[in-house]
Amino acid sequence: MSTPINLNKVRKTRARAEKKARADANAVTFGLTKAEKDRAKRENSRSARELDGKAAETPPYGANGNDKKP
């Protein structure tokens, strides 16, 4: 017969591991310096401007005779 295990310890250990994994993911996501955040913001806005400049113009709603919403 195997030794009995304490289910409370198992549950708490599992919860600690999940919390640690979530904390590690948040550290990667939100763990940037102010300079890195500013650089990323500038880079994103620059790429958005470039994308807007390359976007094809679409006709206004209902201009092609199709009155259905897209």
N, C-alpha and C positions, 0 to 999 in steps of 0.2 A: 504494500500500500504506500502511496506517495505521501509526502508531508503536506499538511493543509497550508493554504496560502491566505493571506489577509486581503480580501477584496478591496477594502478601503485603501490600503497601500498601493495596490495595483491601479486603482482609479485615480488616486492623487498623483502617482508617478506619470501616468499617461497624460493627465491634465497639465502637469509641469512641462512635459516634453512638447505638447502642442503649443503652450504659451511661449516657450523658448523659440520654437520654429516661427511663430507669428512675429515675435520680437526681432528675430534675425531678418525676416522679410521686410519689416518696417524699417529696419536700420539701413537696408540696401535702398529702399524706395525713398525714404525721407532723410537719409543721412548725408546730405550734400552741404557743402559750405555755401556761404552767401555768394561768393564769387562764382562758384559752379552753377548755382541757381540762376544768377544773372546771365551768365554765358548761355545756358540752356534756353532761357527766355528769349534772348536776342536771336539765337539760332532758330528757334521755333517761329518767331515773328518774321524773320527773313524768309524762311522757307514758305510760310503762309502767303507772304506778299508775292513771291515768285510763282506759287501755284495759282494765285488769283490772277496774275498777269497772263498765265498760259491757259486759263479756262476759256472754253468756247462759250459764246453767248447763246442762251436758250431763249426761244420765243416766250412772250408772256402767256399767262394762263388763258386758254381759249383762243389764241391767235391762229392756230392751225385748223380751226373748225371743230376740234375735239373738246367738248365741254366737260369731259370727265376729269376729275382731280387725279393728279399723278400718283 
